[in-house]
Amino acid sequence: MSKRNCKEDFAKFKERISKKRRKEDTTSKSDMDYITVQRLSSHVEGRYQKYARIGPLASIPLGREPTIQNIKEACKRYFNVEDGSHCDILAGERGPSWTETSQLNNWKVIHIRFIEESDECQLRDEKLVEISSSQRWKSHGTPKKTTPSMSTKVAASVPLSAMLKLGKIIQPTEEIVTVQLEEFKINEKAWAQPFEATLSLSKEKFASGGIRNAYIATPLSGLSPGKYVLKKIKEEKVDEIEKLFKSIEEHTRKAVQMNALVRNFAMTLASEAPVEYGCVLSYTKVYFGRLYGEFVTLENYLEGEFQKYVNNTGEVYGESEVTHKAEAFCHYTYERSEHQLMVVDIQGVDHNLFDPEVASSTLFYANDKTIFFCCGNLSTDAIDMFKAVHVCNKFCHMLKLKEM
């Protein structure tokens, strides 16, 4: 082959490579079929102030030009986010927010978060303040004299005894956390798709039970407004529970499943009770959650005076009307389950109940010798105790229950 032919072939090769490169450059600006997205929490968390990852990487259909607006719309469709939420595209797990397509220089993974419209307005206001501030400092003109305005705020009265206390650090009593929640669907006998909720969580417990501590939580996004209770397993109870069950996660999930079963019993009774039965007992919904690697539960907070009507041992407390209805409920669950189980540990505020236990006639599952339900299952000891002390009342008769 002549030198001239070699030069011509090399020139053609360079032209093909050049065309290929130009084609890649044009395709990066044309339609994209899919984008890889990592969803992050709404707010930064922890000592490093990073956005937490939510779930694995997702391959999201785009099929359009990869602009900021098109990416946001595709992400909202894929994650099925409510209209009241805004998709924010981030540079990474520490931010900042990107607002121009030209800022997106890493197409391998796009980081996003969803925030409420109110948070979006605050974010926009912060950006406007930054722009206004930078423009003001860049200006070389002489500042105009302005007439000082009279403040309408009244100075706080700080007593002498409190002045020195302000010289010490005063720790905040609440923190913003993101919890991944799951609801158990009893009809399908399956867990629903996880979702995210942002909470303002009290750092100090307000109540403590046999195995869990309770903390007040107020939802900022992801849940209906109101007051909630987040419950964590006590550290000193972890080893004990793990000896009886495979893990804390298993025990926590079984607690939520058990609550769903008991709640369903109460709803079934309500549908069968006659009008003269009056107000029926009810249970609040409980969610399974993950928080900083811990397994927790979340439920509505009940305002009012706490009362226990039936213990998990089967003992009965008091002679009030609600106690009689609680006894009838225990009796009802035992009969409707064909004597396989009994709901006990009936407690709450008036007719609104929480934290039940189930006593099963068989304590261990035959296949793998695991315990049915939770660590409060006292099995036949609780069932026999209740049968020994229970005397059928008018509510048992209204439900047409057989004498024990």
C-alpha positions in Angstrom: 0.0 0.0 0.0 1.4 3.4 -1.0 2.1 6.2 1.6 -0.5 8.3 -0.2 -3.2 5.6 0.3 -2.2 5.3 4.0 -2.6 9.0 4.5 -6.0 8.9 2.8 -7.2 6.0 4.9 -6.0 7.8 8.1 -7.8 11.0 7.1 -11.0 9.0 6.5 -10.6 7.3 9.9 -10.2 10.7 11.6 -13.3 12.0 9.8 -15.3 9.0 11.0 -14.2 9.5 14.6 -15.0 13.2 14.3 -18.5 12.5 13.0 -19.0 9.9 15.8 -18.0 12.5 18.4 -20.3 15.1 16.9 -23.1 12.6 16.9 -22.6 11.9 20.6 -22.6 15.6 21.3 -25.9 16.0 19.5 -27.5 13.0 21.1 -26.8 14.4 24.6 -29.1 17.3 23.8 -31.7 15.2 22.0 -34.4 13.0 23.5 -33.4 10.5 26.3 -35.3 7.3 26.8 -34.4 6.8 30.5 -32.6 8.7 33.3 -31.1 7.2 36.4 -32.4 8.9 39.6 -31.6 8.7 43.3 -34.4 10.0 45.5 -33.3 11.9 48.6 -35.0 13.0 51.8 -36.8 16.4 51.9 -34.5 17.8 54.6 -30.9 17.3 55.6 -30.3 15.0 58.5 -27.5 14.0 61.0 -24.3 15.6 62.1 -23.0 15.9 58.4 -26.2 17.7 57.2 -26.7 15.4 54.2 -29.9 14.4 52.4 -30.6 10.8 53.2 -31.1 8.3 50.3 -34.6 6.8 49.9 -34.7 3.5 48.2 -32.4 2.2 45.4 -31.5 3.9 42.2 -34.5 4.2 39.8 -34.5 4.0 36.0 -37.2 6.5 35.1 -38.7 6.8 31.6 -38.2 10.3 30.0 -38.6 10.0 26.2 -38.1 13.8 25.9 -35.4 16.4 25.8 -33.6 16.3 29.2 -34.5 19.7 30.5 -35.0 20.6 34.2 -38.7 20.9 33.7 -39.1 17.6 31.8 -37.0 15.7 34.4 -39.1 17.1 37.3 -42.4 16.1 35.6 -41.0 12.6 34.8 -39.9 12.1 38.5 -43.3 13.2 39.8 -45.1 10.8 37.5 -42.8 7.9 38.4 -42.9 8.4 42.2 -46.7 9.3 42.1 -46.1 12.4 44.2 -49.1 14.6 45.1 -49.7 17.9 43.3 -48.9 19.9 46.4 -45.2 18.8 46.3 -42.4 20.2 44.3 -39.5 18.3 42.7 -36.1 19.8 43.5 -33.0 18.7 41.5 -29.8 18.6 43.6 -26.1 18.6 42.7 -25.6 15.7 45.2 -26.4 14.5 48.7 -25.4 17.9 50.1 -27.0 20.0 47.5 -27.2 22.7 46.2 -30.3 22.9 44.1 -30.0 23.2 40.3 -32.3 25.4 38.4 -30.7 25.5 34.9 -30.2 22.5 32.6 -26.7 23.7 31.8 -25.7 23.0 35.5 -26.4 19.3 35.1 -22.9 17.9 34.3 -23.3 14.4 35.7 -25.9 12.5 33.7 -25.0 9.1 35.3 -27.1 9.8 38.4 -29.5 12.7 39.0 -30.3 13.5 42.6 -33.8 14.7 43.5 -36.0 15.4 46.5 -39.7 16.3 46.9 -40.7 19.3 49.1 -44.0 20.9 50.0 -45.0 24.1 48.1 -44.4 26.1 51.3 -40.9 24.9 51.4 -40.5 25.7 47.7 -41.6 29.3 48.4 -39.0 29.5 51.2 -36.3 28.1 49.0 -37.2 30.7 46.3 -37.2 33.5 48.8 -33.8 32.5 50.1 -32.4 32.6 46.5 -33.9 36.0 45.9 -32.3 37.3 49.1 -28.9 35.9 48.1 -29.2 37.6 44.6 -30.3 40.9 46.1 -27.5 40.8 48.6 -24.8 40.1 46.0 -26.1 42.8 43.7 -26.1 45.3 46.6 -22.5 44.5 47.4 -21.4 44.7 43.8 -22.9 48.2 43.4 -20.3 51.0 43.7 -22.8 53.8 44.1 -23.1 55.9 47.2 -25.8 54.5 49.5 -28.8 56.7 49.9 -29.6 57.9 53.3 -32.8 56.5 54.7 -34.9 57.5 57.6 -34.6 54.9 60.4 -38.0 53.2 61.1 -39.3 52.9 64.6 -39.5 49.2 65.7 -42.9 48.0 67.0 -41.3 45.0 68.7 -41.2 45.0 72.5 -38.0 43.8 74.2 -38.4 40.6 76.1 -38.2 40.9 79.9 -35.4 38.6 81.0 -35.2 38.1 84.8 -31.8 38.4 86.5 -31.9 34.7 87.5 -32.2 33.7 83.8 -29.4 35.9 82.4 -26.5 33.6 83.3 -28.4 30.6 82.2 -28.4 32.0 78.7 -24.6 31.9 78.9 -24.8 28.1 78.7 -26.0 26.1 75.7 -29.7 25.4 75.6 -30.3 22.3 73.5 -33.4 22.2 71.2 -36.1 19.8 72.4 -37.2 18.6 68.9 -35.4 17.5 65.7 -36.5 17.1 62.1 -36.4 13.5 61.0 -37.4 11.5 57.9 -39.1 8.2 58.5 -39.8 5.5 55.9 -43.3 4.1 56.8 -45.2 1.0 55.7 -48.8 0.1 56.3 -50.0 -3.5 56.6 -53.0 -4.4 54.4 -55.0 -7.1 56.2 -57.2 -7.9 53.3 -54.2 -8.6 51.1 -52.1 -10.0 54.0 -49.3 -7.9 52.6 -47.3 -4.7 53.2 -48.1 -1.6 51.1 -45.4 0.3 49.3 -43.2 2.3 51.6 -43.6 6.1 51.7 -41.7 8.9 53.4 -42.9 11.2 56.1 -41.0 14.1 57.6 -41.6 14.7 61.3 -40.8 17.1 64.1 -39.8 14.6 66.8 -39.4 15.2 70.5 -36.0 14.3 71.8 -37.3 13.3 75.2 -39.8 10.5 75.8 -43.1 11.4 77.3 -44.2 7.9 78.4 -42.6 4.5 78.8 -44.1 1.0 78.7 -42.8 -2.5 79.4 -40.6 -2.7 76.3 -40.9 0.6 74.5 -40.5 4.4 75.0 -43.0 6.9 73.4 -42.1 10.2 71.8 -44.4 13.0 70.5 -44.2 13.6 66.7 -45.8 16.2 64.5 -45.8 15.5 60.8 -44.5 18.2 58.4 -45.1 16.2 55.2 -46.3 12.8 54.2 -49.1 12.3 56.8 -52.3 13.9 57.7 -51.9 16.8 60.2 -52.2 16.0 63.9 -50.3 14.7 66.9 -48.6 11.3 66.6 -46.7 8.9 68.9 -43.5 7.3 67.7 -42.4 4.2 69.8 -38.9 2.8 70.0 -37.8 -0.5 71.7 -35.9 0.2 74.9 -32.1 -0.5 74.6 -32.2 -2.8 77.6 -34.9 -4.9 76.0 -33.2 -5.5 72.6 -31.2 -8.6 73.6 -34.2 -10.2 75.3 -36.4 -9.7 72.3 -33.8 -10.9 69.9 -33.5 -14.2 71.9 -37.2 -14.8 71.5 -37.6 -13.5 67.9 -35.2 -13.5 64.9 -34.8 -9.7 65.0 -36.2 -6.4 66.2 -37.6 -5.9 62.7 -39.5 -9.1 62.9 -41.0 -8.3 66.3 -41.9 -4.8 65.2 -43.6 -6.0 62.0 -45.5 -8.6 63.9 -46.7 -5.9 66.4 -48.1 -3.9 63.4 -49.7 -7.0 61.9 -51.2 -7.9 65.3 -52.7 -4.4 65.6 -54.2 -4.7 62.1 -55.9 -8.0 63.2 -57.2 -6.5 66.4 -58.4 -3.4 64.6 -60.3 -5.6 62.1 -61.9 -7.6 65.0 -63.2 -4.3 66.5 -64.5 -3.1 63.1 -66.3 -6.4 62.6 -67.9 -6.2 66.0 -69.0 -2.7 65.3 -70.8 -3.9 62.1 -72.6 -6.7 64.1 -73.5 -4.8 67.3 -77.1 -3.7 67.6 -78.1 0.0 68.1 -78.6 -0.4 71.8 -74.9 -1.5 72.2 -74.0 2.1 72.0 -70.4 3.4 71.4 -68.1 0.6 70.2 -64.4 0.1 70.9 -62.0 1.2 68.2 -58.2 1.0 67.5 -56.0 3.5 65.7 -53.9 2.5 62.7 -50.3 1.7 63.4 -47.4 2.1 60.8 -44.1 0.2 60.7 -41.2 2.6 60.3 -37.4 2.9 59.9 -35.5 5.7 61.6 -31.7 6.0 61.6 -31.5 2.2 61.4 -34.0 1.6 64.2 -37.3 -0.1 63.7 -40.2 1.9 65.1 -44.0 2.3 65.1 -46.1 5.4 64.5 -49.7 6.0 65.4 -52.1 8.8 66.3 -51.8 10.3 69.8 -54.9 9.9 72.0 -55.8 12.9 74.2 -57.3 12.1 77.6 -56.9 10.0 80.7 -55.4 6.6 80.2 -57.2 3.6 81.5 -56.5 -0.2 81.5 -59.6 -2.4 81.3 -58.1 -5.9 80.8 -54.4 -6.8 81.4 -52.4 -9.1 79.1 -52.5 -11.7 81.9 -56.3 -11.9 81.4 -57.2 -10.0 84.6 -60.1 -7.5 84.5 -60.0 -4.0 86.1 -63.1 -2.1 87.3 -66.8 -2.3 86.7 -67.4 0.6 84.3 -69.4 0.3 81.1 -66.2 0.5 79.0 -64.7 -2.4 81.1 -67.8 -4.5 80.4 -67.4 -3.8 76.7 -63.7 -4.7 76.9 -64.6 -8.0 78.5 -67.2 -8.6 75.8 -64.6 -7.8 73.1 -62.2 -10.4 74.6 -65.0 -12.9 74.7 -66.0 -12.0 71.1 -62.5 -12.5 69.7 -62.2 -15.9 71.4 -65.4 -17.1 70.0 -65.0 -15.7 66.5 -61.5 -17.3 66.2 -62.9 -20.6 67.2 -61.0 -20.5 70.5 -57.6 -20.1 68.7 -56.8 -16.7 70.2 -58.1 -13.9 72.5 -57.4 -10.2 72.3 -56.2 -9.0 75.8 -54.4 -6.0 77.2 -57.4 -3.7 76.5 -56.3 -0.2 77.3 -56.7 3.4 76.1 -58.7 6.6 76.4 -62.4 5.8 76.9 -63.5 3.8 73.8 -60.3 4.6 71.8 -57.7 1.9 72.4 -54.1 1.1 71.6 -51.3 -1.4 72.3 -53.3 -4.6 72.4 -51.8 -8.1 72.9 -53.0 -11.4 71.5 -52.9 -14.6 73.6 -52.9 -17.6 71.3 -54.0 -21.1 72.4 -50.8 -22.4 70.7 -47.7 -20.5 71.6 -45.3 -21.8 69.0 -45.6 -22.1 65.3 -45.2 -25.8 64.5 -42.8 -25.5 61.5 -40.0 -23.4 63.0 -40.9 -23.1 66.7 -41.2 -19.3 66.5 -43.6 -17.5 68.9 -47.0 -16.5 67.5 -47.6 -12.7 67.7 -45.4 -10.7 70.2 -43.5 -11.0 73.5 -46.7 -10.1 75.4 -48.4 -13.4 74.3 -49.0 -15.3 77.6 -51.0 -18.0 75.7 -53.3 -20.3 77.7 -52.2 -18.7 81.0 -54.0 -15.4 79.9 -56.9 -17.2 78.3 -57.6 -19.4 81.3 -57.3 -16.4 83.7 -59.8 -14.4 81.7 -62.2 -17.4 81.6 -61.9 -17.8 85.3 -62.8 -14.2 86.2 -65.2 -13.2 83.3 -68.9 -13.1 84.0 -71.0 -12.5 80.8 -72.7 -9.1 80.9 -75.4 -7.5 78.8 -72.9 -6.6 76.0 -72.0 -10.3 75.6 -75.7 -11.1 75.4 -76.3 -8.4 72.8 -73.6 -10.0 70.6 -75.2 -13.4 71.2 -72.0 -14.9 72.6 -72.0 -18.3 74.3 -71.4 -18.6 78.0 -67.8 -19.4 78.8 
